[in-house]
Amino acid sequence: MPNQYRKNAGIVVFNCKHQVLLCKRNDVAESWQFPQGGIEQGETIGEAALRELKEETSLVNVKLIKSLDTPARYTFPPKIIRKMQAHGYKNIGQDIYWSFVYFDGNDTQINLQTAKPEFSDFRWDTMENACRLAVDFKKEAYQVAQKAFFQIAANWEKAVIDHKKQNNSD
């Protein structure tokens, strides 16, 4: 039996104000989430995260800080599983591998009007609100991201300083 959980890259984009990027879904009213998408065969978690981020938000001026090797799993509710199966999908949920990406650019670099728009709006918010706003079946996966994010935030200044040094040496 093939794996019923699709490998997925979830991307937590953060800025120097300790805010995270949330995007409003096109297909679900008032549903905010992190960018995410499938990991293609042969891709690393980080490669998939950066590709999905570009596809969904047009962001490319970012620095990948860390990707988690262990996924957080979530199962879709029965209604979503039926809808997906009607479209030929076989998975019942996703194994989401979180990546944390630093962005020090300008909001004008975020373009949601992509080839296949998934989002209609974006905002910067706290990690706590990201977890609160996540759909119920994703909340535990978002809490995994939150825990890792706070560990990464402990080294925040080093990541920001390293990013600025790298940009200044280019």
TIRO-2110 file (N, C-alpha, C; in Angstrom, 1 decimal):
// TIRO-2110
0.8, -1.2, 0.0, N, 1, A
0.0, 0.0, 0.0, CA, 1, A
0.9, 1.2, 0.0, C, 1, A
0.7, 2.2, -0.9, N, 2, A
1.5, 3.4, -1.0, CA, 2, A
1.2, 4.2, 0.3, C, 2, A
2.2, 5.1, 0.6, N, 3, A
2.1, 5.9, 1.7, CA, 3, A
0.8, 6.8, 1.6, C, 3, A
0.0, 6.8, 2.6, N, 4, A
-1.2, 7.6, 2.5, CA, 4, A
-1.0, 9.0, 2.9, C, 4, A
0.2, 9.4, 3.4, N, 5, A
0.5, 10.7, 3.8, CA, 5, A
1.5, 11.3, 2.9, C, 5, A
1.1, 12.4, 2.2, N, 6, A
2.0, 13.1, 1.2, CA, 6, A
3.0, 13.9, 1.9, C, 6, A
4.3, 13.8, 1.4, N, 7, A
5.4, 14.6, 1.9, CA, 7, A
5.2, 16.0, 1.5, C, 7, A
5.3, 16.9, 2.4, N, 8, A
4.9, 18.3, 2.2, CA, 8, A
5.9, 19.2, 2.9, C, 8, A
6.3, 20.3, 2.2, N, 9, A
7.1, 21.3, 2.8, CA, 9, A
6.3, 22.5, 3.3, C, 9, A
6.4, 22.8, 4.6, N, 10, A
5.7, 23.9, 5.2, CA, 10, A
6.8, 25.0, 5.4, C, 10, A
6.4, 26.3, 5.1, N, 11, A
7.4, 27.3, 5.2, CA, 11, A
7.0, 28.4, 6.2, C, 11, A
7.8, 28.6, 7.2, N, 12, A
7.6, 29.7, 8.2, CA, 12, A
8.6, 30.8, 7.8, C, 12, A
8.0, 31.8, 7.2, N, 13, A
8.8, 33.0, 6.8, CA, 13, A
8.7, 34.0, 7.9, C, 13, A
9.9, 34.4, 8.4, N, 14, A
9.9, 35.4, 9.5, CA, 14, A
10.7, 36.6, 9.2, C, 14, A
10.4, 37.7, 9.9, N, 15, A
11.2, 39.0, 9.6, CA, 15, A
11.9, 39.5, 10.8, C, 15, A
12.5, 40.6, 10.7, N, 16, A
13.3, 41.1, 11.8, CA, 16, A
12.5, 41.6, 13.0, C, 16, A
11.2, 41.7, 12.8, N, 17, A
10.2, 42.1, 13.9, CA, 17, A
9.7, 40.9, 14.7, C, 17, A
10.2, 39.7, 14.4, N, 18, A
9.8, 38.4, 15.0, CA, 18, A
8.3, 38.1, 14.6, C, 18, A
8.0, 38.5, 13.4, N, 19, A
6.6, 38.2, 12.8, CA, 19, A
6.8, 37.1, 11.8, C, 19, A
5.7, 36.4, 11.6, N, 20, A
5.6, 35.4, 10.6, CA, 20, A
4.6, 35.7, 9.5, C, 20, A
4.9, 35.2, 8.3, N, 21, A
4.0, 35.5, 7.1, CA, 21, A
2.9, 34.5, 7.1, C, 21, A
1.7, 35.1, 7.1, N, 22, A
0.5, 34.3, 6.9, CA, 22, A
-0.2, 34.6, 5.7, C, 22, A
-0.8, 33.6, 5.0, N, 23, A
-1.4, 33.9, 3.7, CA, 23, A
-2.9, 33.4, 3.8, C, 23, A
-3.8, 34.2, 3.2, N, 24, A
-5.2, 33.9, 3.2, CA, 24, A
-5.5, 33.0, 2.0, C, 24, A
-6.1, 31.8, 2.3, N, 25, A
-6.5, 30.9, 1.2, CA, 25, A
-7.6, 31.4, 0.3, C, 25, A
-7.5, 31.1, -1.0, N, 26, A
-8.5, 31.5, -1.9, CA, 26, A
-9.8, 30.6, -1.8, C, 26, A
-9.6, 29.4, -1.4, N, 27, A
-10.7, 28.4, -1.5, CA, 27, A
-11.5, 28.2, -0.2, C, 27, A
-11.0, 28.8, 0.9, N, 28, A
-11.7, 28.6, 2.2, CA, 28, A
-11.8, 30.0, 2.9, C, 28, A
-13.0, 30.4, 3.2, N, 29, A
-13.2, 31.7, 3.8, CA, 29, A
-12.5, 31.9, 5.1, C, 29, A
-11.8, 33.0, 5.2, N, 30, A
-11.1, 33.4, 6.4, CA, 30, A
-10.1, 32.3, 6.9, C, 30, A
-9.5, 31.6, 6.0, N, 31, A
-8.5, 30.6, 6.4, CA, 31, A
-7.1, 31.1, 6.1, C, 31, A
-6.3, 31.3, 7.2, N, 32, A
-4.9, 31.8, 7.1, CA, 32, A
-4.0, 30.6, 7.4, C, 32, A
-2.9, 30.6, 6.6, N, 33, A
-1.9, 29.5, 6.8, CA, 33, A
-0.5, 30.0, 6.3, C, 33, A
0.5, 29.1, 6.6, N, 34, A
1.8, 29.3, 6.1, CA, 34, A
1.8, 28.7, 4.7, C, 34, A
2.7, 29.3, 3.8, N, 35, A
2.8, 28.6, 2.5, CA, 35, A
3.3, 27.2, 2.7, C, 35, A
2.8, 26.3, 1.8, N, 36, A
3.2, 24.9, 1.9, CA, 36, A
2.9, 24.2, 0.5, C, 36, A
3.6, 23.1, 0.3, N, 37, A
3.3, 22.3, -0.9, CA, 37, A
4.1, 21.1, -0.9, C, 37, A
3.8, 20.2, -1.9, N, 38, A
4.4, 18.9, -2.0, CA, 38, A
5.9, 18.9, -2.2, C, 38, A
6.6, 17.9, -1.7, N, 39, A
8.0, 17.7, -1.9, CA, 39, A
8.1, 16.7, -3.1, C, 39, A
8.7, 17.2, -4.2, N, 40, A
8.9, 16.4, -5.4, CA, 40, A
10.0, 15.4, -5.2, C, 40, A
9.9, 14.3, -5.9, N, 41, A
11.0, 13.3, -5.9, CA, 41, A
12.3, 13.9, -6.2, C, 41, A
13.3, 13.6, -5.4, N, 42, A
14.7, 14.1, -5.7, CA, 42, A
15.0, 15.4, -5.0, C, 42, A
13.9, 16.1, -4.5, N, 43, A
14.2, 17.4, -3.8, CA, 43, A
14.5, 17.2, -2.3, C, 43, A
15.3, 18.1, -1.8, N, 44, A
15.5, 18.1, -0.4, CA, 44, A
14.3, 18.9, 0.2, C, 44, A
14.2, 18.9, 1.5, N, 45, A
13.2, 19.6, 2.2, CA, 45, A
13.3, 21.1, 1.9, C, 45, A
14.6, 21.6, 2.1, N, 46, A
14.9, 23.0, 1.8, CA, 46, A
14.6, 23.4, 0.4, C, 46, A
15.0, 22.6, -0.6, N, 47, A
14.7, 22.9, -2.0, CA, 47, A
13.2, 23.0, -2.2, C, 47, A
12.5, 22.1, -1.7, N, 48, A
11.0, 22.1, -1.9, CA, 48, A
10.4, 23.4, -1.3, C, 48, A
10.9, 23.7, -0.1, N, 49, A
10.4, 24.9, 0.6, CA, 49, A
10.6, 26.1, -0.2, C, 49, A
11.8, 26.3, -0.7, N, 50, A
12.1, 27.5, -1.4, CA, 50, A
11.4, 27.6, -2.8, C, 50, A
11.2, 26.4, -3.4, N, 51, A
10.4, 26.3, -4.7, CA, 51, A
9.0, 26.7, -4.4, C, 51, A
8.4, 26.1, -3.4, N, 52, A
7.0, 26.4, -3.1, CA, 52, A
6.8, 27.8, -2.7, C, 52, A
7.7, 28.4, -1.9, N, 53, A
7.6, 29.8, -1.5, CA, 53, A
7.6, 30.7, -2.7, C, 53, A
8.5, 30.4, -3.7, N, 54, A
8.5, 31.2, -4.9, CA, 54, A
7.2, 31.0, -5.7, C, 54, A
6.7, 29.8, -5.8, N, 55, A
5.5, 29.5, -6.6, CA, 55, A
4.3, 30.2, -6.0, C, 55, A
4.2, 30.3, -4.7, N, 56, A
3.0, 30.8, -4.0, CA, 56, A
3.1, 32.2, -3.7, C, 56, A
4.3, 32.8, -3.5, N, 57, A
4.4, 34.2, -3.0, CA, 57, A
5.3, 35.0, -3.9, C, 57, A
6.0, 34.4, -4.8, N, 58, A
7.1, 35.0, -5.6, CA, 58, A
8.3, 35.4, -4.8, C, 58, A
8.4, 35.1, -3.6, N, 59, A
9.6, 35.5, -2.8, CA, 59, A
10.8, 34.6, -3.1, C, 59, A
11.9, 35.3, -3.4, N, 60, A
13.2, 34.6, -3.7, CA, 60, A
14.3, 35.2, -2.8, C, 60, A
14.1, 36.4, -2.4, N, 61, A
15.2, 37.1, -1.6, CA, 61, A
15.0, 36.7, -0.1, C, 61, A
15.3, 35.4, 0.2, N, 62, A
15.2, 34.9, 1.5, CA, 62, A
16.4, 34.1, 1.9, C, 62, A
16.6, 33.7, 3.1, N, 63, A
17.6, 32.9, 3.6, CA, 63, A
17.0, 31.7, 4.3, C, 63, A
17.3, 30.5, 3.9, N, 64, A
16.8, 29.3, 4.6, CA, 64, A
17.7, 29.1, 5.8, C, 64, A
17.1, 29.2, 7.0, N, 65, A
17.8, 29.1, 8.2, CA, 65, A
17.9, 27.7, 8.7, C, 65, A
16.7, 27.0, 8.6, N, 66, A
16.7, 25.6, 9.1, CA, 66, A
15.5, 24.8, 8.6, C, 66, A
15.7, 23.6, 8.3, N, 67, A
14.6, 22.7, 7.9, CA, 67, A
14.6, 21.5, 8.9, C, 67, A
13.4, 21.1, 9.4, N, 68, A
13.3, 20.0, 10.3, CA, 68, A
13.3, 18.7, 9.6, C, 68, A
14.0, 17.7, 10.1, N, 69, A
14.1, 16.4, 9.5, CA, 69, A
13.0, 15.5, 9.8, C, 69, A
12.2, 15.8, 10.9, N, 70, A
11.1, 15.0, 11.3, CA, 70, A
9.8, 15.7, 11.0, C, 70, A
8.9, 15.0, 10.3, N, 71, A
7.7, 15.7, 9.9, CA, 71, A
6.7, 15.7, 11.1, C, 71, A
5.7, 16.7, 11.0, N, 72, A
4.5, 16.7, 11.8, CA, 72, A
3.4, 16.2, 10.9, C, 72, A
2.6, 15.3, 11.4, N, 73, A
1.6, 14.6, 10.5, CA, 73, A
0.2, 15.2, 10.9, C, 73, A
-0.6, 15.4, 9.8, N, 74, A
-2.0, 15.7, 10.1, CA, 74, A
-2.8, 14.9, 9.1, C, 74, A
-4.0, 14.6, 9.5, N, 75, A
-5.0, 13.8, 8.7, CA, 75, A
-6.1, 14.7, 8.4, C, 75, A
-6.5, 14.7, 7.1, N, 76, A
-7.6, 15.5, 6.6, CA, 76, A
-8.9, 15.0, 7.2, C, 76, A
-9.9, 15.9, 7.5, N, 77, A
-11.2, 15.5, 7.9, CA, 77, A
-11.9, 14.7, 6.7, C, 77, A
-12.8, 13.8, 7.0, N, 78, A
-13.5, 13.0, 6.0, CA, 78, A
-14.0, 13.7, 4.8, C, 78, A
-14.6, 14.9, 5.0, N, 79, A
-15.1, 15.7, 3.9, CA, 79, A
-14.0, 16.1, 2.9, C, 79, A
-12.9, 16.5, 3.4, N, 80, A
-11.8, 16.9, 2.5, CA, 80, A
-11.2, 15.6, 1.8, C, 80, A
-11.1, 14.5, 2.6, N, 81, A
-10.6, 13.3, 1.9, CA, 81, A
-11.5, 12.9, 0.7, C, 81, A
-12.8, 12.9, 0.9, N, 82, A
-13.8, 12.6, -0.1, CA, 82, A
-13.6, 13.5, -1.3, C, 82, A
-13.5, 14.8, -1.1, N, 83, A
-13.3, 15.8, -2.1, CA, 83, A
-12.0, 15.5, -2.9, C, 83, A
-10.9, 15.2, -2.2, N, 84, A
-9.6, 15.0, -2.8, CA, 84, A
-9.7, 13.7, -3.6, C, 84, A
-10.3, 12.6, -3.1, N, 85, A
-10.4, 11.4, -3.8, CA, 85, A
-11.2, 11.5, -5.1, C, 85, A
-12.2, 12.4, -5.1, N, 86, A
-13.0, 12.7, -6.3, CA, 86, A
-12.1, 13.3, -7.4, C, 86, A
-11.0, 14.0, -6.9, N, 87, A
-10.1, 14.6, -7.9, CA, 87, A
-8.9, 13.7, -8.2, C, 87, A
-8.9, 12.4, -7.7, N, 88, A
-7.9, 11.5, -8.0, CA, 88, A
-6.8, 11.4, -7.0, C, 88, A
-6.8, 12.1, -5.9, N, 89, A
-5.8, 12.0, -4.9, CA, 89, A
-6.0, 10.9, -4.0, C, 89, A
-5.0, 10.2, -3.5, N, 90, A
-5.1, 9.0, -2.7, CA, 90, A
-4.7, 9.3, -1.2, C, 90, A
-4.0, 10.4, -1.0, N, 91, A
-3.5, 10.6, 0.4, CA, 91, A
-4.7, 11.0, 1.3, C, 91, A
-4.5, 10.7, 2.6, N, 92, A
-5.5, 11.0, 3.6, CA, 92, A
-5.0, 12.1, 4.5, C, 92, A
-3.8, 12.6, 4.3, N, 93, A
-3.2, 13.6, 5.1, CA, 93, A
-1.8, 13.9, 4.6, C, 93, A
-1.1, 14.7, 5.4, N, 94, A
0.2, 15.1, 5.0, CA, 94, A
1.3, 15.0, 6.1, C, 94, A
2.5, 14.6, 5.7, N, 95, A
3.6, 14.7, 6.6, CA, 95, A
4.3, 16.0, 6.3, C, 95, A
4.2, 17.0, 7.1, N, 96, A
4.7, 18.3, 6.8, CA, 96, A
6.1, 18.5, 7.5, C, 96, A
7.0, 18.8, 6.6, N, 97, A
8.4, 19.1, 7.1, CA, 97, A
8.6, 20.6, 7.1, C, 97, A
8.8, 21.2, 8.3, N, 98, A
8.9, 22.6, 8.4, CA, 98, A
10.2, 23.2, 8.1, C, 98, A
10.2, 24.3, 7.3, N, 99, A
11.5, 25.0, 7.1, CA, 99, A
11.2, 26.5, 7.6, C, 99, A
12.3, 27.1, 8.1, N, 100, A
12.2, 28.4, 8.6, CA, 100, A
13.1, 29.3, 7.8, C, 100, A
12.5, 30.3, 7.2, N, 101, A
13.2, 31.2, 6.2, CA, 101, A
13.1, 32.6, 6.7, C, 101, A
14.3, 33.3, 6.6, N, 102, A
14.4, 34.7, 7.0, CA, 102, A
14.2, 35.6, 5.8, C, 102, A
13.3, 36.6, 6.0, N, 103, A
13.1, 37.6, 4.9, CA, 103, A
13.3, 39.0, 5.4, C, 103, A
14.2, 39.7, 4.8, N, 104, A
14.5, 41.1, 5.2, CA, 104, A
14.2, 42.1, 4.1, C, 104, A
13.3, 41.7, 3.2, N, 105, A
13.0, 42.5, 2.1, CA, 105, A
11.8, 43.4, 2.4, C, 105, A
11.1, 43.9, 1.3, N, 106, A
10.0, 44.8, 1.3, CA, 106, A
8.8, 44.0, 1.0, C, 106, A
7.6, 44.4, 1.5, N, 107, A
6.4, 43.7, 1.2, CA, 107, A
6.0, 43.7, -0.2, C, 107, A
6.5, 44.7, -1.0, N, 108, A
6.2, 44.8, -2.4, CA, 108, A
6.8, 43.6, -3.2, C, 108, A
7.8, 42.9, -2.5, N, 109, A
8.3, 41.7, -3.2, CA, 109, A
7.4, 40.5, -3.1, C, 109, A
6.4, 40.6, -2.3, N, 110, A
5.4, 39.5, -2.1, CA, 110, A
4.3, 39.7, -3.2, C, 110, A
4.2, 38.7, -4.1, N, 111, A
3.2, 38.8, -5.2, CA, 111, A
2.4, 37.5, -5.1, C, 111, A
1.1, 37.6, -4.8, N, 112, A
0.3, 36.4, -4.7, CA, 112, A
-0.4, 36.1, -6.0, C, 112, A
-0.3, 37.0, -7.0, N, 113, A
-0.9, 36.8, -8.3, CA, 113, A
0.0, 36.0, -9.2, C, 113, A
0.2, 34.7, -8.8, N, 114, A
1.1, 33.8, -9.4, CA, 114, A
0.4, 33.0, -10.5, C, 114, A
1.1, 32.1, -11.2, N, 115, A
0.5, 31.3, -12.3, CA, 115, A
-0.7, 30.5, -11.8, C, 115, A
-0.7, 30.0, -10.6, N, 116, A
-1.8, 29.3, -10.0, CA, 116, A
-2.1, 29.9, -8.6, C, 116, A
-2.7, 31.0, -8.5, N, 117, A
-2.9, 31.7, -7.2, CA, 117, A
-3.6, 30.8, -6.2, C, 117, A
-3.0, 30.7, -5.0, N, 118, A
-3.6, 29.9, -3.9, CA, 118, A
-4.1, 30.8, -2.8, C, 118, A
-3.5, 32.1, -2.8, N, 119, A
-3.8, 33.0, -1.7, CA, 119, A
-4.3, 34.3, -2.3, C, 119, A
-5.2, 35.0, -1.5, N, 120, A
-5.7, 36.3, -1.9, CA, 120, A
-5.2, 37.5, -1.1, C, 120, A
-4.5, 37.2, 0.0, N, 121, A
-4.0, 38.3, 0.8, CA, 121, A
-2.9, 37.7, 1.7, C, 121, A
-2.1, 38.6, 2.3, N, 122, A
-1.1, 38.1, 3.3, CA, 122, A
-1.0, 39.2, 4.4, C, 122, A
-0.4, 38.7, 5.5, N, 123, A
-0.2, 39.6, 6.6, CA, 123, A
0.9, 39.1, 7.5, C, 123, A
1.6, 40.0, 8.2, N, 124, A
2.6, 39.6, 9.2, CA, 124, A
1.9, 39.5, 10.6, C, 124, A
2.2, 38.5, 11.3, N, 125, A
1.5, 38.2, 12.6, CA, 125, A
2.5, 37.5, 13.5, C, 125, A
2.0, 37.2, 14.7, N, 126, A
2.8, 36.5, 15.7, CA, 126, A
2.7, 35.0, 15.4, C, 126, A
3.6, 34.2, 15.9, N, 127, A
3.5, 32.7, 15.8, CA, 127, A
2.3, 32.2, 16.6, C, 127, A
2.1, 32.8, 17.7, N, 128, A
0.9, 32.4, 18.5, CA, 128, A
-0.4, 32.5, 17.7, C, 128, A
-0.5, 33.7, 17.0, N, 129, A
-1.8, 33.8, 16.2, CA, 129, A
-1.8, 32.9, 15.0, C, 129, A
-0.6, 32.5, 14.5, N, 130, A
-0.6, 31.6, 13.4, CA, 130, A
-1.2, 30.2, 13.9, C, 130, A
-0.8, 29.8, 15.1, N, 131, A
-1.3, 28.6, 15.6, CA, 131, A
-2.8, 28.7, 15.9, C, 131, A
-3.2, 29.8, 16.4, N, 132, A
-4.6, 30.0, 16.8, CA, 132, A
-5.5, 30.0, 15.5, C, 132, A
-5.0, 30.6, 14.4, N, 133, A
-5.7, 30.7, 13.2, CA, 133, A
-5.7, 29.5, 12.3, C, 133, A
-4.8, 28.5, 12.6, N, 134, A
-4.7, 27.3, 11.8, CA, 134, A
-6.0, 26.5, 11.9, C, 134, A
-6.4, 25.9, 10.8, N, 135, A
-7.6, 25.0, 10.8, CA, 135, A
-7.4, 23.9, 11.8, C, 135, A
-8.4, 23.4, 12.4, N, 136, A
-8.3, 22.5, 13.6, CA, 136, A
-7.4, 21.3, 13.3, C, 136, A
-7.6, 20.7, 12.1, N, 137, A
-6.8, 19.5, 11.8, CA, 137, A
-5.3, 19.8, 11.6, C, 137, A
-4.9, 21.0, 11.5, N, 138, A
-3.5, 21.4, 11.3, CA, 138, A
-2.9, 21.9, 12.6, C, 138, A
-3.7, 22.2, 13.6, N, 139, A
-3.2, 22.9, 14.8, CA, 139, A
-2.0, 22.2, 15.5, C, 139, A
-2.0, 20.8, 15.6, N, 140, A
-0.9, 20.2, 16.2, CA, 140, A
0.4, 20.3, 15.4, C, 140, A
0.2, 20.3, 14.1, N, 141, A
1.4, 20.4, 13.2, CA, 141, A
2.0, 21.9, 13.4, C, 141, A
1.1, 22.8, 13.5, N, 142, A
1.5, 24.2, 13.7, CA, 142, A
2.2, 24.4, 15.1, C, 142, A
1.7, 23.6, 16.0, N, 143, A
2.4, 23.7, 17.4, CA, 143, A
3.8, 23.1, 17.3, C, 143, A
4.0, 22.1, 16.5, N, 144, A
5.4, 21.6, 16.3, CA, 144, A
6.2, 22.7, 15.7, C, 144, A
5.7, 23.4, 14.7, N, 145, A
6.5, 24.6, 14.1, CA, 145, A
6.7, 25.7, 15.1, C, 145, A
5.7, 25.9, 15.9, N, 146, A
5.9, 27.0, 17.0, CA, 146, A
7.0, 26.6, 17.9, C, 146, A
7.0, 25.4, 18.4, N, 147, A
8.1, 25.0, 19.4, CA, 147, A
9.4, 25.1, 18.7, C, 147, A
9.6, 24.7, 17.5, N, 148, A
10.9, 24.8, 16.8, CA, 148, A
11.2, 26.2, 16.5, C, 148, A
10.2, 27.0, 16.2, N, 149, A
10.4, 28.5, 15.9, CA, 149, A
11.0, 29.2, 17.1, C, 149, A
10.5, 28.9, 18.3, N, 150, A
11.0, 29.5, 19.5, CA, 150, A
12.4, 29.1, 19.8, C, 150, A
12.8, 27.9, 19.5, N, 151, A
14.2, 27.5, 19.7, CA, 151, A
15.1, 28.2, 18.7, C, 151, A
14.6, 28.4, 17.5, N, 152, A
15.3, 29.1, 16.5, CA, 152, A
15.4, 30.6, 16.9, C, 152, A
14.3, 31.1, 17.4, N, 153, A
14.3, 32.5, 17.8, CA, 153, A
15.4, 32.8, 18.9, C, 153, A
15.7, 31.8, 19.7, N, 154, A
16.8, 32.0, 20.7, CA, 154, A
18.1, 32.4, 20.0, C, 154, A
18.3, 31.9, 18.8, N, 155, A
19.5, 32.3, 18.0, CA, 155, A
19.2, 33.3, 16.9, C, 155, A
18.1, 34.0, 17.1, N, 156, A
17.6, 34.9, 16.1, CA, 156, A
18.7, 35.9, 15.7, C, 156, A
19.2, 36.6, 16.6, N, 157, A
20.2, 37.7, 16.3, CA, 157, A
21.4, 37.2, 15.5, C, 157, A
21.9, 36.0, 15.8, N, 158, A
23.0, 35.4, 15.1, CA, 158, A
22.5, 35.2, 13.6, C, 158, A
21.3, 34.6, 13.4, N, 159, A
20.9, 34.4, 12.1, CA, 159, A
20.7, 35.7, 11.3, C, 159, A
20.2, 36.7, 11.9, N, 160, A
20.1, 38.0, 11.3, CA, 160, A
21.4, 38.6, 10.9, C, 160, A
22.3, 38.6, 11.9, N, 161, A
23.7, 39.1, 11.7, CA, 161, A
24.4, 38.4, 10.5, C, 161, A
24.3, 37.0, 10.6, N, 162, A
24.9, 36.2, 9.5, CA, 162, A
24.3, 36.6, 8.2, C, 162, A
23.0, 36.7, 8.1, N, 163, A
22.3, 37.1, 6.8, CA, 163, A
22.8, 38.4, 6.3, C, 163, A
22.9, 39.4, 7.2, N, 164, A
23.3, 40.7, 6.8, CA, 164, A
24.8, 40.7, 6.3, C, 164, A
25.6, 39.9, 7.0, N, 165, A
27.0, 39.8, 6.6, CA, 165, A
27.1, 39.2, 5.2, C, 165, A
26.3, 38.2, 5.0, N, 166, A
26.4, 37.5, 3.7, CA, 166, A
25.9, 38.4, 2.6, C, 166, A
24.9, 39.2, 2.8, N, 167, A
24.4, 40.2, 1.8, CA, 167, A
25.4, 41.3, 1.6, C, 167, A
26.1, 41.7, 2.6, N, 168, A
27.1, 42.8, 2.5, CA, 168, A
28.4, 42.3, 1.7, C, 168, A
28.6, 41.0, 1.8, N, 169, A
29.8, 40.5, 1.1, CA, 169, A
29.6, 40.2, -0.3, C, 169, A
28.3, 40.1, -0.7, N, 170, A
28.0, 39.8, -2.1, CA, 170, A
28.4, 41.0, -3.1, C, 170, A
END
